[in-house]
């Protein structure tokens, strides 16, 4: 196919997603503009210190389409605006609520904590945001020579996530082409979210492959494993540390923990009394704010979650949940849990342990075998989370804030809680189309993963689809 797509991030790695669909010599669309994390660098191969840079021309970009509000998909928006981008920011209705919160945090961390500057920046961002309902077409270019309309569909990754269909028509040339950008697709049966459904058709699909070489545990298996890890900690008098992104993963974990506690109340097991007294600490002001927003966006929850609400349950605000906002209270909680024998669960950002409050817990507890670290999300190469995940089970160490920490705590990885589709889910997304695409281009995955998924997809489609890893 001759469609031109310029990748400004997320082509060869799993962060920094940023893809430009070139419509003609004067019109382009940008899908996402994310921050690079870990070992990933800017598309031109620059050093990590330059991972904020906008190293491409923005003047032909008519609109930015945001698939979802994770930082690796939206974190460079402040720098995009500074580079001169003048167009609207199109996203789903839930994302329109969540995006200003994410960008305020990104601006404060990366540019300035001056409240007046942050507020001025947020007013600029909010003036650009255009909320689009799911499943409705919207024209973004409409000239005699070129017409382009887009449609957002539920992606099931986090609340508000979407995949993007772009229909490009050139009347004088007599051509019409549909290009699909997957963003990040979610796994079926993810808490709170409806799963993604494949579109009817697409000529070209640009699809993520974060977990394109593996298959996740099913929901019951992952919940049982999570419960087993926590119950062992209940016996050991330790803390279960769960590094989690403030939006998406945190809310899913809360949802699952509430369900385990509810089941223990209804049908008590041998640890029921301890479950009844177990505290779940949400130690992240940003995650607490996102959790409140999730509760206000119940209209976008799936049927199961809404049924629990109607039954009088509060999946994201149960009695044993303790939110910690104040920094001094955070430090006191770290000290208390590190030296006491009180079993507890701590959910804290950042999800890849690159910073945030989770680092304080890890520094205090990684060296103590009473404690457990549970990873429920992808750990990018070059991040402390990846080092703990890889070397922890082998008795290794990790560098945190320039300090070498020996890993004696038990380390677990529960892939079933990934917010990303696995190999089979990605395959079903493609093969579930009524008309198979002519071409599929693989992005947002490690090189070996993309190669493995390419071979798998070619086999499953009988070679009828051209796959470019």
NORWOJO-V336102 format. One record per run of one state. SS is the DSSP state (alpha for helix, beta for strand, coil for the rest). FROM is the first residue (numbers start at 1). LEN is the number of residues. If there is no record, write none. Layout:
# NORWOJO-V336102
ss={SS	SS}
from={FROM	FROM}
len={LEN	LEN}
This chain:
# NORWOJO-V336102
ss={coil	beta	coil	beta	coil	beta	coil	alpha	coil	beta	coil	alpha	coil	alpha	coil	beta	alpha	coil	alpha	beta	coil	beta	coil	beta	coil	beta	coil	beta	coil	beta	coil	beta	coil	beta	coil	alpha	coil	beta	coil	alpha	coil	alpha	coil	beta	coil	alpha	coil	alpha	coil	alpha	coil	beta	coil	alpha	coil	beta	coil	alpha	coil	beta	coil	alpha	coil	beta	coil	beta	coil	beta	coil	alpha	coil	beta	alpha	coil	beta	coil	beta	coil	alpha	coil	beta	coil}
from={1	4	8	19	25	27	32	48	51	61	66	71	75	77	83	88	93	111	115	129	133	138	143	147	155	162	171	175	182	201	202	204	209	211	212	219	237	239	244	249	267	272	278	279	283	285	297	298	301	303	311	321	324	327	340	344	349	358	366	372	376	384	395	397	401	403	407	410	414	415	418	422	423	432	435	436	439	444	447	461	466	469}
len={3	4	11	6	2	5	16	3	10	5	5	4	2	6	5	5	18	4	14	4	5	5	4	8	7	9	4	7	19	1	2	5	2	1	7	18	2	5	5	18	5	6	1	4	2	12	1	3	2	8	10	3	3	13	4	5	9	8	6	4	8	11	2	4	2	4	3	4	1	3	4	1	9	3	1	3	5	3	14	5	3	1}
